[in-house]
Amino acid sequence: MSDVNAVVALKNAWNGVMAASAPVSEMAETVQALPGDARVASLDLETYQRVALAQANAARALQGLIEQLQRKAAAE
């Protein structure tokens, strides 16, 4: 991967993490407002999982790219 492509890939992966993190931030107030005695069965766990997984996948992709770029830099 050329340096130009590496930088573009890093920017895109970083933007992916930021975009995937927005729903986590947007839901923070709602989650924090849940009553302490709420029943787990009443929670929107599918939505929480979807949002968390999207953010985790984007972060892991960024991490993998950074590791790849570190190997590339070490080999030069």
N, C-alpha and C positions, 0 to 999 in steps of 0.2 A: 504494500500500500504506500503510495507516495505521501510525502508530508502534507501536501495540499488536501488529499483525500482523507488523511488521518484527522486533520483539523476540522474538516467538514463533518466527518463522522462523529467526532467528539462534540461538536456544537449540536448536532442533531440528537445525539443520545442525551445530552444534558437537557435540551429542550423537552425531550420525551419524559424525563424524570419530573421536570417542572410541571408539565401538563398533567401528568398522572398524579402529582401531589396536590393539585388544586382541589379535586374532590375530597381528599382527606381533610384539607384545611376547611373546606366549606361545610363539612359534616361535624367538625369539632364541637361547635356550640351545641348542636343537637345531642351529640353523644354525652357531652358533659352535663347537659340538662336532664339526663335520664334520672328518674327517681331511684334512690338506693334500694328500694324494695321492689323494683320492677321485676316481673317474672321473665326469666330468660326466654321462655317460649313466645313472649310478646315482642321481643326485639327483632329488628329487621336484619337478622344475621346474614342473609343472602346478600343484601346490599353492602353491608360492612365488609364481607369477605371479598366481593367483587372489587370494591374500591381499594382495599388493602392489597389485594393480589396484583391489581394493575400497577400500583405504585411499586410494589416489591419487584415485579418483573422488570419494570423500567430501570429501577436502581441496579438490579443484578446485571442487566444488559450494559449499563454504563460501567459498572465495575469490571465486567469482562473485557470491554473495549479498552479501558485504562490499563488493565493487566497486559493486554496484547500490545499496546503502545509502549509500555515499559520494556517488554521483551525486545521490541523493535529498536528502541533507543539503546538498549544495552548491547545489541548486536552491531551497532554502527560504530 
